[in-house]
């Protein structure tokens, strides 16, 4: 029921890989506590529903709800909706996307974080099947108007403003905002054309490490500053000394994907190993490989010599 990208045998996965069957695929972005998700799954038992949510606490609550209610046609992903859309959804396979009460990011300086922007709508068109749609429900009128304008700018959708379906008003936030007397806004964005720009899934690698010749340094000092890596940035947050070497807590940000991971610098039977720790099973992406390459460059400055490079 929980989707773990790092453990998937095929990348990107097929619908059958995720659900064990074929059927109409629906993506819900930001499922909260899962009450709407559960109701949707029960109302449409032939639908295969993939939910994406950034809150770990919400994922846990939704997971427990689905288990408790015996619902088997839902898969949950803890992470950003655009990442799930890009990497877990095959091209032209989606019947529907549902976005209920997204974060409006009302401050001007934060609006670039909004989900429903022109770039998202363009990329979404590559994943929606013919006649597929996105349903938006929100209480934030300015964001609603913003989303309408962004979608219309692409000329890839037929946009219809409607009354919200009753089921969409039974979410956690809908019930909360109804008590506050707020007004709700709803729109259906139906795909009529497709953006020609390809949007391939993120590339994943089996390993990212190097073997070096030389002595393990007594100290490993890394500047806590952004390092440019392919498709993003990495930051070495903290270095800790262990019995076999050093552990480097690292933050890597790429498009639609942010990871915290451990890098290791330690003795091995073949020399000094510098690379990704297995802890947490991170995705080995171009950005992660770039972080390892930056770490290896620092070790070379300390006098170590690369003898095998798998970065």
C-alpha positions, 0 to 999 in steps of 0.5 A: 500500500505504501510506494517506496521508489528505491525498492521498485524492481523496474524504473519507472514502474508499470501500473501493474507493478504498483497495483498488481492489476490494470485499471483506470489510474487516478492521482490525488495530490495532497490526500491529508488524512485519507478520508476523501481517498477512502471514500473515492476508492470505495465509490470506484472500486475499479479505479487504481488510486495513487496518492501523494502527500508530503506530511509523514503524519498524514501518510500514517493516518491515511495508511491506518484508515485504508488498512482499517477499512480494508481498501486495496485499490490505493497506493500511497507515496510520501513525497511531492506530487510532481515527483509521483506524476513524473516518475510513477505515472506512465505517459498518457495513462491518467484518467484524473488528477484530484487536488483538494485545498492545495497550499495557496502560498499567498505571499507574493515571494512564495508563489513560485512554490504553488503547484498549479502553475503553467509548467505543471499543467504542461507536464501534466498533459503528457501524463493524462490520457485522452480526455483526462482531467484535473479537478481543483477544489479550493477556498482561496479565490486568488489562487483559484483565479491564478490556476485558471489563468496558468492553465488557459495560458497553455491552451492545452485544456478546456476549463470549466468552472462548476460547483464543487462535487459533494464528496469534495466538501467532506475532506478535513479542510472542507469541513473546517472551512465550512464551519468558518463560513468560507466560499468554495471554488471548483474547476475541471481542467480537461486535456484537449492537447499535449505539450510537445516537450518530453518529460522523462522520468528521473534517471536512477543509478545502481551505485555512486561511490569511488575508491581512493588510495591513501590514508584516511584523514584525521579530520574531514572539514567540509564547508556548509555551503550549496554545491551545484550538482546536476539539476540542483544543489547539495549541502554537506550539513554535518560530519561525524567521526565513526569507528571506520571513518566519517559520515556526512549528513547531506542535503540534495535538492533536485527538481521535484525531489529533496533527499537527506542522505548519509555519505561515507568516507571509510576504510575498506579492503580495497582502499578508502571508500567514498560514497552513498551509505545504504542507510535510508535507501536513497534514490541514486540520482544525478544530483546524488552522484554530483554530491559524491563527486564533490566529496571525492574532489575534497578528498583529492585536495587532501592528497588521496588518489582515485583508483576506481570511480563509479560516480 
